[in-house]
Amino acid sequence: MHTLLLQSLFPLLLITSFLSINIELSLCQDNEQYTNCSEAINCGGIGGISYPFWGVNRANYCGLPGFEVKCLENAPIINMSNVNYRILKTNSSAPSVTVARQDYWGTLCPPTYVNTSINFSLFNYPSGLTNMTFYYACNTTITIPGLGDNYTSQVCSTNNGDITVWSFTQSLPVDLVATRVCAAGVSVPVFTTAAQALEANRTTIQEAVEEGFELGLEIDNVECNSCVESGGKCGVNATGGFSCFCLDQAYAAVCNATAPGAQGKKKEIAIGLAVGGAILFGIFIGFYIYSFIQRKKKKLAALAQSKEIPTPLTSKSVATPSTNLSQSQSIPSYPSFTSKSDYDKGSTYFGVQVFSYTELEEATENFNPAKELGDGGFGTVYYGKLQDGRVVAVKRLYENNFKRVEQFMNEVEILTRLEHRNLVKLYGCTSRRSRELLLVYEYIPNGTVADHLHGKRVESGFLSWPVRLSIAIETADALAFLHRNDVIHRDVKTNNILIDNDFCVKVADFGLSRLFPNDVTHVSTAPQGTPGYVDPEYYQCYQLTDKSDVYSFGVVLIELISSLQAVDTNRHRHDINLANMAINKIQNHLVNELVDPLLEFETNHVVRGMATAVAELAFRCLQQERDMRPTMDEVLDGLRAIQNEDLGSEDGQAVVLDIRADDVGLLRNMPPPLSPDSAGTDKLVSSSTPPSSF
């Protein structure tokens, strides 16, 4: 009777447990942004780094653009004007942050001589600081009248031999670099108290520099304080505006204490956990009793059966139990490695070569900083050369935790399953059990699209309109291919679009990508991506679809047209987000103010017609509601049609695009435009702007 009772109660208890767990998960799901932004950055023993800073363990929506922190060399680092600064402490009440030059940490002999330069749109210099000046490779016989003893000198060893560095805590009457007395000069701020202690011989130059200097934060801390006082956590929304993440949901300013379910959220979760725990404990006890009874019954049955057998079975008569192959094959598992010999035999992982950590360490010269090709949100990429002579790019993930392993395996699986001429090729990786997670790609030598539009390669050569349109088409081709194979990239941006020496596209970085079931309309997941590119509907509703990539690609199209960054805090507050800026310009017929002047939009009719058509296509991609956006296949068809528009032109004059006409290739198989009515490209251009001189 006890057995029958347990057998009848066990399924009921199991169902109740699952329901309880699902209730707890549903209670917590809405609070993911609140939970993520509750954690402060902790790196190298420096903790408490929170809003407006983000990075490491804090999602990008937990801070403001320009305040990204990375954990490098066991120190929290923020980069300004290509100079790394080590964060020493933060003061949220000021608000301010104390930083020190990373290249001067532990040495006064940096590899390069760069002045301290801050982003004044994000930071300011408060009072109480003194500039310390370092002069390098000076004439050691220099004399400066009236200077006194307020300087010191020491010798730095460099590849070019030993040089002398002179350190001054007072302003000099002459510029020793301008007068060619010294080869280089660098200014580093220090606290005035440290400079005074140095002059009194109570400290050393190195200690004064490593004490750092304070920077004030150019942010409105009032709204964040109000949010925190209401029980929320500060962050930003998809358009870059302030958002207060609360237990129940996100609000524009402060948490709404009267919102349904807000007050009792913690209590409900606690009750749910308690009830769930009690049920699980009951199930465990019940299952233990049930198992004990079953074992006893089997033992009695076996004993009774043994009495009926006159002689014991011989070894030859014992039947070998059959193996249930179907059952064993139904359990999925990731490839793993059990011995060192696997590496020596050239193991494969998801079908690609597995490299040892030592092999990749040698290929990159022990991850030499001089070999860095770039870094992103998840890792640093290094130039490397394998033993077989192949030139490769090696991505070294920042951390080796569960989340990074998941992203690592995700990228390996996607890139080995899919092959396309415009997707970066994966050569191999380390084992997920390696001391570090490393991915090995084909080396793409010409940087990223972002580099050429507004980055470090912008001076190397101007991207002409045909090249930009070709980049857009090849990127759209790659994304359409991914979508046809049920993959959503989820981090489409110009920094993830590589180009080779022939300016052919290679889409990269699939760490955030998702394999998308073909029998559902969306998957629910916490928003991830890069500020300025994230689909606003995905951000608000947590529903990821292939149209999320379409939105991000719309931002890329605007970048190709304008050469502007997706987010730039130096622009007017209404134009910080490029997508918002573009929508506003297009709606007000001001496409000419959006297009890069170097493209000769005003004087070249071909460029004018095609760029306007691309702007219109980007406008549709940037619609707030995903159902109003085209698919990537439709976008690809539209771009190819735009590229072919000038084939029928006469005397080099492009056919004027009537964006309402049925025969225009741009609108073929697409929904009607959501931008203002227009009879032709001219209506989307301000007539008040004089023609460009280009």
Sequence and secondary structure as in RCSB ss.txt:
>XXXX:A:sequence
MHTLLLQSLFPLLLITSFLSINIELSLCQDNEQYTNCSEAINCGGIGGISYPFWGVNRANYCGLPGFEVKCLENA
PIINMSNVNYRILKTNSSAPSVTVARQDYWGTLCPPTYVNTSINFSLFNYPSGLTNMTFYYACNTTITIPGLGDN
YTSQVCSTNNGDITVWSFTQSLPVDLVATRVCAAGVSVPVFTTAAQALEANRTTIQEAVEEGFELGLEIDNVECN
SCVESGGKCGVNATGGFSCFCLDQAYAAVCNATAPGAQGKKKEIAIGLAVGGAILFGIFIGFYIYSFIQRKKKKL
AALAQSKEIPTPLTSKSVATPSTNLSQSQSIPSYPSFTSKSDYDKGSTYFGVQVFSYTELEEATENFNPAKELGD
GGFGTVYYGKLQDGRVVAVKRLYENNFKRVEQFMNEVEILTRLEHRNLVKLYGCTSRRSRELLLVYEYIPNGTVA
DHLHGKRVESGFLSWPVRLSIAIETADALAFLHRNDVIHRDVKTNNILIDNDFCVKVADFGLSRLFPNDVTHVST
APQGTPGYVDPEYYQCYQLTDKSDVYSFGVVLIELISSLQAVDTNRHRHDINLANMAINKIQNHLVNELVDPLLE
FETNHVVRGMATAVAELAFRCLQQERDMRPTMDEVLDGLRAIQNEDLGSEDGQAVVLDIRADDVGLLRNMPPPLS
PDSAGTDKLVSSSTPPSSF
>XXXX:A:secstr
 HHHHHHHHHHHHHHHHHHHHHHHHHHHHTTHHHHHHHS EEETTEEEE TT BBTTB GGGS TT B EEETTE
EEEEETTEEEEEEEEETTTTEEEEEEGGGTT S  SS       TTTEE  SSEEEEEEEES  TT   TT TT 
EEEEEEEETTEEEEEEEESS  SS TTTTTSSSEEEEEEEEHHHHHHHHTTSS HHHHHHT EEEEE S HHHHH
HHHHTT EEEE TTS EEEE SS EESSS  TTSTTTTTHHHHHHHHHHHHHHHHHHHHHHHHHHHHHHHHHHHH
HHHHHHHH SS   GGG       HHHHHTS       STHHHHTT EETTEEE  HHHHHHHTTTT GGGEEEE
 SSEEEEEEE TTS EEEEEEES  SHHHHHHHHHHHHHHHH   TTB  EEEE  TTSSS EEEEE  TT BHH
HHHHSTTTTT    HHHHHHHHHHHHHHHHHHHHTTEE S   GGGEEE TT  EEE   TT EE  TT S EE 
   S TTTS HHHHHH EE HHHHHHHHHHHHHHHHH   SB TTS TTTSBHHHHHHHHHHTT HHHHS GGG 
TTT HHHHHHHHHHHHHHHHHT SSGGGS  HHHHHHHHHHHHHGGGG BTTB     TT TT GGGTT     S
   SSGGGGS TTS     
